[in-house]
Amino acid sequence: MQAKYPDDIFEAVIRKNAASGVYEFRIKCIDCPGKHYTPGPGETLQNFEVHLKNRQHRSKVNARLNPPMES
């Protein structure tokens, strides 16, 4: 996934499900604080790829890569 989206920063994290107590993998988007995504469907990353293509996410990545020029 990183090869397909080289400008995006994300990491895998493990979270404990409050209801079941089971540990689950989540994908954390560094450009979108507070956002954790469930991988899937199955063992794919299609759910997270939808986020990577999202207009708001793309805007945040572009802002990080091209900060405003100070005068």
C-alpha positions as CSV (number, residue, x, y, z in Angstrom):
1,M,0.0,0.0,0.0
2,Q,2.9,2.4,0.8
3,A,4.3,1.8,-2.7
4,K,1.0,2.8,-4.3
5,Y,0.6,5.9,-2.0
6,P,4.2,7.0,-1.3
7,D,3.2,10.5,0.0
8,D,0.7,9.1,2.6
9,I,1.8,8.3,6.1
10,F,0.0,5.6,8.0
11,E,0.8,2.8,10.5
12,A,-0.8,-0.4,11.8
13,V,-1.9,-0.3,15.5
14,I,-3.4,-2.8,17.8
15,R,-6.5,-1.8,19.8
16,K,-8.4,-3.6,22.4
17,N,-12.1,-3.9,21.6
18,A,-14.0,-2.4,24.6
19,A,-17.0,-4.7,24.2
20,S,-15.3,-8.0,23.6
21,G,-11.8,-7.5,25.0
22,V,-10.3,-8.9,21.8
23,Y,-7.3,-7.2,20.3
24,E,-7.8,-6.0,16.8
25,F,-5.6,-4.4,14.1
26,R,-6.5,-0.9,13.0
27,I,-4.8,1.4,10.5
28,K,-4.0,4.9,11.8
29,C,-3.8,7.8,9.3
30,I,-1.1,10.3,10.4
31,D,-2.6,13.0,8.2
32,C,-6.0,12.7,9.8
33,P,-5.6,12.7,13.6
34,G,-8.0,10.5,15.5
35,K,-8.9,8.4,12.5
36,H,-8.4,4.6,12.9
37,Y,-9.6,2.3,10.2
38,T,-10.6,-1.4,10.2
39,P,-8.8,-3.4,7.5
40,G,-11.1,-5.3,5.2
41,P,-13.0,-6.8,3.7
42,G,-11.3,-10.0,4.8
43,E,-7.5,-9.6,4.8
44,T,-7.4,-6.7,2.4
45,L,-6.9,-3.0,2.8
46,Q,-9.8,-1.9,0.6
47,N,-11.6,0.0,3.4
48,F,-8.5,2.0,4.1
49,E,-7.8,2.6,0.4
50,V,-11.2,4.3,0.2
51,H,-10.0,6.7,2.9
52,L,-6.7,7.4,1.0
53,K,-8.7,8.4,-2.1
54,N,-11.0,10.7,0.0
55,R,-11.0,14.3,-1.0
56,Q,-10.4,15.6,2.5
57,H,-7.5,13.2,3.1
58,R,-5.9,14.2,-0.2
59,S,-6.3,17.9,0.7
60,K,-4.4,17.3,4.0
61,V,-1.6,15.3,2.3
62,N,-1.2,18.1,-0.3
63,A,-1.1,20.7,2.4
64,R,1.6,18.8,4.3
65,L,3.6,18.4,1.1
66,N,3.1,21.9,-0.1
67,P,3.1,24.2,2.9
68,P,2.1,27.8,2.3
69,M,4.9,30.2,1.5
70,E,5.8,32.7,4.1
71,S,6.4,36.2,2.9
